[in-house]
């Protein structure tokens, strides 16, 4: 059975991304897809906070063009904010973008084709028994009762000409930590009952902040095994985690 790999919150660290993918055999030394029928799921937040966000966008787009059935990219909150700054340029968007690590060369380096691509990104997907999304948020339920409904709603939101629509979508995906603490496992189970699957896989919240004082490295399985966090916190000095999903059951 082909392997599935997930990575999230790359935040402009193109060299780390290429290194991780090459070590896993998903690309060759030239950066060309070599993963065959393996799948790569990129769970959003490609830009901001790092040295080459626009380079990450262009590289991931290239891989997706080379292997459209193998490479899937999901929408993160930083993609929504990037779109809002590009499309509307309103002061509150620009200030939020700067506070959240916005990089001027990312904005200036994006093309109209990059923007159209970002507006087409789905918010969630199912791969086998895994439900994958960017944020450890329950806000996805506001957008539909199925994965397809959520993605259709998000597609409409991202093609709106109303800046408030983008503002609300961005705030929805900034929600975090909904599957930890009292009631967390129950909320995770409710998400899975609604959208399908037996495990949530997400980025957004750095693993170390969810792990607390418990020692450990790599992805974090929590909420009674119902959730898997894969954001190693690369922008904050942590590792960029490429997780083989079948090895984290």
C-alpha positions in Angstrom: 0.0 0.0 0.0 1.5 3.4 -0.9 2.7 5.6 2.0 1.0 8.9 2.9 3.1 11.7 4.4 1.9 14.9 6.0 3.7 18.2 6.7 2.5 21.5 8.0 3.5 25.0 8.9 6.5 25.2 6.6 6.5 29.0 7.0 9.0 29.8 4.3 11.7 27.2 5.1 12.2 25.9 1.6 15.6 24.3 2.2 14.2 22.3 5.1 11.2 21.2 3.1 13.4 20.0 0.2 15.7 18.1 2.6 12.8 16.4 4.3 11.1 15.3 1.1 14.4 14.1 -0.4 15.2 12.0 2.7 11.8 10.4 2.4 12.4 9.6 -1.3 9.5 11.9 -2.4 11.8 14.2 -4.5 15.2 13.7 -6.2 18.3 15.9 -5.8 16.9 18.2 -8.5 13.6 18.7 -6.6 11.6 16.6 -9.0 8.8 14.4 -7.7 10.1 10.8 -7.3 7.6 9.5 -4.8 5.7 7.4 -7.3 2.2 6.6 -5.9 3.0 7.8 -2.4 0.9 10.8 -1.2 2.0 14.1 0.2 -0.4 16.2 2.2 0.7 19.8 2.9 -1.6 21.2 5.7 -1.2 24.9 5.1 0.8 27.9 6.3 3.4 27.8 3.6 4.3 31.5 4.0 5.2 34.1 6.5 7.6 34.0 9.5 10.4 32.5 7.4 13.0 33.2 4.7 11.3 32.2 1.5 7.5 31.8 1.7 7.0 32.5 -2.0 9.6 30.0 -2.9 7.7 27.4 -0.9 4.5 28.3 -2.7 6.2 27.9 -6.1 7.9 24.7 -5.2 4.8 23.0 -3.8 2.8 24.2 -6.9 5.5 22.6 -9.1 5.3 19.3 -7.3 1.5 19.4 -7.5 1.7 20.0 -11.3 4.1 17.1 -11.6 2.0 14.7 -9.4 -1.5 16.1 -9.2 -2.9 12.8 -7.8 -0.2 12.5 -5.2 0.3 16.0 -3.8 -2.6 17.8 -2.0 -2.3 21.2 -0.3 -4.8 22.5 2.3 -5.7 26.0 3.3 -4.1 27.5 6.4 -4.9 30.7 8.2 -1.8 32.4 6.8 -3.0 31.7 3.3 -6.3 33.4 4.1 -4.4 36.4 5.6 -2.1 36.6 2.6 -5.1 36.6 0.2 -6.8 39.3 2.3 -3.8 41.6 2.1 -3.4 41.0 -1.6 -7.0 41.5 -2.5 -8.1 44.2 -0.1 -5.0 45.8 1.4 -7.1 47.2 4.3 -5.1 48.5 7.3 -6.4 46.0 9.8 -5.4 43.1 7.5 -2.0 44.6 6.9 -1.4 45.1 10.6 -2.5 41.6 11.4 -0.3 40.2 8.7 2.7 42.1 10.1 2.0 40.9 13.6 1.8 37.4 12.4 5.2 37.4 10.6 4.2 38.8 7.3 7.2 39.1 4.9 7.2 41.8 2.3 9.0 39.7 -0.3 6.4 37.0 0.0 3.6 39.5 -1.0 5.7 41.1 -3.7 6.8 37.8 -5.2 3.3 36.3 -5.5 1.8 36.2 -9.0 -1.9 36.4 -10.0 -1.6 32.6 -10.7 -0.4 32.0 -7.2 -3.4 33.9 -5.8 -5.8 32.0 -8.0 -4.2 28.7 -6.8 -4.5 29.7 -3.1 -8.2 30.6 -3.6 -8.7 27.1 -4.9 -7.3 25.3 -1.9 -9.6 22.9 0.1 -9.8 23.2 3.8 -9.9 19.5 4.7 -9.5 16.1 3.2 -9.8 12.4 4.1 -7.1 9.9 3.4 -8.0 6.5 4.6 -9.0 6.8 8.2 -7.3 10.1 8.7 -9.2 13.4 8.6 -6.7 16.1 7.7 -7.0 19.9 8.3 -4.8 22.8 9.1 -6.2 24.0 12.5 -7.0 22.2 15.7 -10.3 24.0 15.5 -13.9 23.1 15.6 -14.9 26.0 13.4 -15.0 23.8 10.3 -18.4 22.5 11.4 -19.8 26.0 10.6 -19.0 25.4 7.0 -20.8 22.1 6.3 -21.8 18.6 7.4 -19.4 16.8 5.1 -15.8 17.3 3.8 -17.2 18.2 0.4 -19.7 20.7 1.8 -16.9 22.4 3.9 -14.7 22.7 0.9 -17.5 24.1 -1.3 -18.3 26.7 1.3 -14.7 27.7 1.7 -14.3 28.0 -2.1 -17.2 30.4 -2.1 -15.8 32.4 0.8 -12.4 32.7 -0.9 -14.0 34.1 -4.0 -16.0 36.7 -2.1 -15.5 40.4 -2.8 -16.4 41.2 0.8 -13.5 41.8 3.1 -15.5 40.9 6.2 -16.0 37.4 4.8 -12.2 36.9 4.7 -11.9 38.4 8.1 -14.3 35.9 9.6 -12.7 32.9 7.7 -9.3 33.9 9.0 -10.5 34.2 12.6 -12.1 30.8 12.3 -8.8 29.1 11.4 -6.9 31.0 14.1 -8.9 29.0 16.7 -6.7 26.4 18.3 -6.3 23.8 21.1 -9.9 22.6 20.9 -9.0 18.9 21.4 -6.9 19.2 24.6 -8.1 19.5 28.2 -11.5 18.8 29.5 -13.9 17.9 26.7 -11.1 17.8 24.1 -11.5 14.1 23.2 -15.2 14.5 23.0 -14.9 17.4 20.6 -12.4 15.4 18.5 -14.9 12.5 18.5 -17.7 14.8 17.4 -15.6 16.1 14.5 -14.8 12.6 13.4 -18.4 11.5 13.7 -19.4 14.4 11.5 -16.8 14.2 8.8 -15.6 10.6 9.0 -12.3 9.0 9.9 -10.9 7.7 13.1 -8.1 10.3 13.7 -7.7 14.0 13.2 -4.4 15.2 11.8 -3.6 18.9 12.1 -0.9 21.5 12.2 -1.3 25.1 13.5 -0.6 24.5 17.3 3.1 23.7 17.9 3.5 20.2 19.3 5.6 21.4 22.3 2.7 23.6 23.4 0.3 20.7 23.4 2.8 18.2 24.9 3.5 20.4 28.0 6.1 19.1 30.4 5.9 15.5 29.0 9.2 14.8 27.2 9.2 13.6 23.6 10.0 14.5 20.0 8.1 14.3 16.8 4.4 14.3 16.1 2.1 14.1 19.1 -0.8 11.6 19.4 -3.3 12.9 22.0 -7.0 13.0 22.9 -7.0 9.3 23.5 -5.4 8.7 20.0 -8.1 10.7 18.2 -5.8 13.5 17.2 -2.3 13.8 15.8 -0.4 17.2 15.9 2.4 17.6 13.4 3.6 21.2 13.6 7.1 21.0 15.1 7.3 24.8 15.3 10.0 25.3 12.6 9.6 29.1 12.7 10.2 29.1 16.4 13.4 27.0 16.2 11.8 23.5 16.2 11.9 20.9 13.6 10.0 20.7 10.3 8.2 17.4 10.7 7.4 15.2 7.7 5.2 12.5 9.2 4.5 9.1 7.6 0.9 8.6 8.7 1.0 4.8 8.8 3.9 5.0 11.3 2.0 7.0 13.8 -1.0 4.8 14.5 
